């Protein structure tokens, strides 16, 4: 039998074996659907910032315990692991992130977050699940509940990981440093899902190979000489220097980079000065840097330092401080090609090819890549989360869709959770049967 034909037949048999279990998945899901909807609204209305996921972690732990998991808490901060064991077999990890963003929610939902807290800098900020992590952890609870009732359909060990601090890029690393892959069996493969506000609910999208970018956080402190706003000649104005740096950083991208090698430098924060007529002593810039090749990453980080120093030197100012926040580095996410191919086959059989879409490379970041980097083949995919009617209106030139990380984002949660639980359960059954 030709190898390609044998492989195709192999995929067909495994995919259809998983599809045969879909009726059971849906049966167990529907029994728990109302509980999951209520759990989702609890997560959404009571969000917590990165590294502070106390209530969220406890609520998820209780849901996993109710599903029959052996739950271990306090891993890498507020991280947790629910373990479902069912005889000998492969070890499969499912990861869901728990943290929310510092935004004041403006969705107008009856269950909208009204939470406000002090951040690490003492600023009063809103807190909102604007990236769909409330969906991710609700799906994790749903998968645990369904698969806990289907032990006659699978063998092996499932690790259900609730991960803190994805938004700061610190959570996955913290869990690994705290022994995630030594305290528990190292997975043979890892799966994760996320929300995409640009696609309709009921759809999924994916990419094989490189999927998300390297992400670096850089801080630049431009130093000057404090003085009166009426006498700039007797001061050195760091605000003017900072303005030049902001401009020149974009010239790195537009004039020093290969246009076919995507990269982004964004100045997301700039602070300096206390009053309109005082030239301050320094200005602080905070940057996010996105690259898809390690060589490009090294070159761009070097160029940022060069540009900052050149602008200061040209103004006769003291040398600036340029700091790379290594603790927040997120490596490029690369989906395992074979794992992706097999899982997509399951999704297409489950949902239909018209609802499974290949997506382009993104310059977004995702610290699920840390688990892949630790030697575990991974597959990360997206759930469409927009109301299909809203998608159709937007395509016709009407009201634009609210995407993730905006204060107006919210998912079509009932359909999204159902699709997430259904696809993830099918993928798990598939891969635990794949020898």
N, C-alpha and C positions, 0 to 999 in steps of 0.2 A: 504494500500500500504506500503510495507516495507520501512523503513526510507532511507536505502542506495539507493534503486532503485529510490525513490522520489528525492533524492539529485542529483543522476546521471541524471535523466530526467530534473531536474531544470537547471543543468549546460548545458545540451545539448540544451535546448530551448533558454537560454540566449546567449550562444555562437553563435548559428545559427542566432539569431536575429541580433547580431553584424555583422556577416558575410554578412547578407543580405544588410547591409549598405556599404560594402566594395567597391562596384562599384561606389557609390557616393563619397566615400573618395578618390578613385583613380582619379575620374573625376575632382574633385576640386583640388587635388594635381597637376595633370598634367598641369592644366591651370597656376599654379603658379611655376612650376618646374624650369623654367629658372631664374625667380626672386630669388628663393631660392639658386640656384647655384651661382649667382652673389653675394648674401648676404654672403654665405659661404666663397667665395674667399676674400671678404672684411674683414670678421672676421679673416681669416687665415693670410692675408698679413699685418694686422695692430693689432697684439696682444698686450695685456697689462698685466703687472704683478699683482699679488694678492694685492688687496686693492687699485689699481690704474686704475680700469676698467672704466674710464670716457667716452671715445669714444665708447667702446663696449656697455656699458649700454645705452648710448644715441641712438646708432644704433638699439639695440634690442627694446628699448622703442618705437621708430618710427615704427618699423615693427609690434609691437603689436597694436599700435594705428591704423595703416592702416588695421589691421584685425578686428577692431571694439571693441577693449578692452578699458576699463577705466584704465588708467595707473597711478600708483603711484611710484614716484622715490625717491631716497635718503634714503632707508630703510637699516639700518645696514651698512652704508657706501654707496657704489654705487649699492646696491641691488634695485630691482624693483619688482612690482607686477602688472600684467595685470589681470583685472577682466572681465570675461564674465558671465553675468547673464541672465538667461532665465527661469523665474518663480520659483516656489517652488520646492525643491528637495534637494538632497544630495550636500554637498560641497566637491569638489575634487581638490586636489593640484597637479600640475605638476612642478617639479623643474628641472632647468638646471643651471649648473655652468659656469662662464664666464671667469675665469682667465687663464693666460698662464704661461709657465715655463721659467726660466732664462737659455736658451740654444741658441746657434747659429745654425740656421737651415742649414742642409746640404742635403736637398732633391733634389735640382736642379729644383724644380718646377718653372714654369713661374710666379706663384703667391706666391712664397715663401716669408717668412718674412725676411726683411733686417733690422728690428728694433733693435737698441741698445740703452740702457738707463743706468743710474746710479741706482744701487740698494740701499737699505736702509743703506748699509755700505759704500756707495760711490764708489763701484766697477763698472766698465763698463762691462755690460753683454748683451748678445743677448736675444731676447725674441721670443718665439716660442710656437705655439699651438701644443705641442708634446703629449698631453693627450686626444685630441679630444673634448675639450670643445667647439671649434668652431662648431663642428657637433651638440653638445647638444643644443646650443642656436639656431642654424638654424632649428633644428627639432621643438623646442618650437615655433618659429615663424610660421613654417609650420602647426603645429597642431592648433594654434590660427586661422590661415587663413581658414583652412578646417572646423573646428567646428563652426567658426563664420558664415559660409554659410549653416550650417546644423542644424539650431535651431529647425526645425520641427522634428528632430530626437532625441532630448534630452531635459531634464528639469533639472534645478538646478543651481549651481554656480561653475565655474571653475576658480581657482586661478593659473595663469601662473607666476612662480617665477623665476626671473633671479638672481642667487646667486653669490656674489663676494667671493673671497679668500677661495676657497675650498682647494687649494694646501697648504695653511698654517694652515688649520683646524680651521680658525677663522670666516669664513663667515656665516655659518648657525647659530652659537651661537649669532653673532652680530645682525642678523635679528630678532631672537627670543627676544633678550634683547631690541630691538627697537620696539617691539610690533607687530610682524608679526601675532601672533595668538590672539591679542586683537584689533588691528586696523582693522583687517579683520576677517570674520567668521572662527573659528577653523575648519580645514578640518575633514571630516569623514574618509578620507584616502588620502594617498600621493603616487605618482608614480614618478619614475625617470629612465632615461636611460643613458648608457655610452658606450664608444667604447672599443672593445677588438681586438687588432691587431693580435691575434693568430687564429681567426676564419674567414672564408670567408664572404664577404658581402652577404646580403640576409638571413643570419642565425642569431639567437638570442640564448643566454644562460642565465641560471638562477640558483638560489638555494633557496629552502625553509628553513626558520629558520636561524641559524647563517651563515653569508655570508662573512663578512669582520671583521678584527681584531680591538682590542683596539690599539691605537697608542699614544705613549708618546714620547716627545722630552726631552732629558736630556743633560745638559752641565756639564762637569767636568773640573775644572781648577786645574792642577797639579802644585804645588808650589815647587820651588827649591831655589838655591842660585847662583846668577850670578857669572861668573868667566871666566878665560882664558881657551881656548880649550886645551892649552898645560899643564895646571895644574888642572886636574879634581879633584885631592885630596883636593884642596882648595875651591871647589864649591860643590854644590849638583845638579846633572844633571836631570832636570825634563823631558828631552826627553827620557832618559833611563827608568825613572819611567813610563812615558806614554806608552812606548813600552810594558812594563810588564802589565800595565793595559789593553791594547788592547788585549793581549793574554789571560789574566785571565778572561776577560769578556766572551770570548767564552767558557771557562771552566764552567761558570755558566750554559750555555745551554747544553753542552755535558756531564757534570758530576754532575750537581745538579738537572736537570729537568727530569721528566718522558718523555721518548722518544715519547710516544703517546700523549703528551700534547704539541702541537707545540708552539714555541716561537722563536723570532729572536732578537738579539742585533746587530745592525750595527753601526760602527763608520764611519759616513759619512764625517766628517771633522776633521782635526787635524792641528793645527797651533802653531808654536813656533819658536823663534829665529829670528835673523836679519842678521847674518853673519856666515860664516863657522867656524870661530875660536873663537866664543863667546858662552859660555854656558849660555843659557837664564835663566831668573828668573821664568818663568812659561810657561806652554803649555796648550792650550785649546782643548778639545775634544768635539765634538757634536755627539750625539747618537740618533738613532731612535730605539724604543723598541716596538715590536709587540707581543701581547698575545691574547689568545682567551677565557681565563677565568679570572674573576676578582681576584680570589685568587692567580693565577699565576702572575698576574700583580703586586700585592702588594709584593709578595715574591721576584720577580726579581728586582723591583726597590730598595728594601732593600738590596739585594745582590750586586747591582752595587755600592751603597755607601760603603758597607763593603769592597769590592775588592779595590776600590780606596784608602780608608783609610789605608788598610793593606799594599799596595804597597808603600805608602808614609812613613808609620811608619817603614817599613823594611829598607828603604833607609835613615832614619834619617832626613826626610824632614818635613817641616811644614804640617799641616793637609790640605788636598785638599778641594776645594769648590765643592759640588755636588748640582746642581740646577735642579729641575723639572719645566719645562715650562708648568704650568697648563693651560695657555691660549690657548695652541696648542693641548691639549688633545682631541683625537677623540675617542668616545666610539664605542664599537663593533656594527656593523650593523646587525640587525636581521630582515629578511623578515617575515612578517606575513604569517603563513602557509596557512590559508584559502584564504586570498587575493591572494597569489601566485598560489595556486591550480586553482582558478577560472580564473586568467589571463592567465596562461599557457594553459588552455583549449582553450581559445580564440586564442592564438598564433598558437597552433597546427592546429586548424581548418582553420586558415588564411594562414599559410605558409606551412603546412604539418609537420608531426611529424619528418621527416628526417632533418628539418632545425631548430628544437627547441631542445636544448641540456641542460641537467643538468650538472652543473659544481661543482668542489670540493670547499671546504672552502678555502678562500684566506687570506693571511696575509697583503694584501693591506688595506688601510684605506679610509674611506669615511664619510664626515661629514653630509651627508643626514641622518645619524644615529641620529643626534641631534633632528631632527623633529620627528623621531620615539620615541626617548627617552622622548619627550615632550607630548607623549600620543596619537600620530596619527599612526594608522596601516599603514605600508609602504611596497611597493614592488619596488625593484631596479633591473634592468636587463641590460644585455649587448648586444650591437649590434656587430656582427662580422664586421670587417672593412677592412680586407685584400682583395686584388684582388684574386679571386678564382684561377687564373692561377699561381700566386705567391705562393699560399698555396700548390698547387699540386707540384710545383717545389721543394719547401722546404721539402715536405714529401718524395720526391725521393732522398733527400740528396743534393739538389742544394742550391742556395742562401738562407740563413736564412731569415725569416721574420723580418722586423723592428717593434719592439713592442713599445707600448706607453712609454713615458719618454725617448725616444732615439732621437738623432738629425736627424735621417733618417726616422722617422715615418711619414706616411701620409695615410689617408684612401681612399678607393675607393668611393669617396664622393657621387656621384650621386645615386648609389644603396643604400648606407648606409642611406642617408637622406630619401629616399623614404621608406625604410624599417622602419626607426624610426618613421616617420610621420604616416605611415599606421598602425603599431602595436600600437602606443600610442593612435591614434584616436579610433581604435577598442576597446582598453581597456577602454578608457573613456566612450564611448557609452555603453559598457557592464555594467560598475559599476554605471553609473547614472541611468540605468534601473533596477539595482539589489536592490530590496526592502528589 
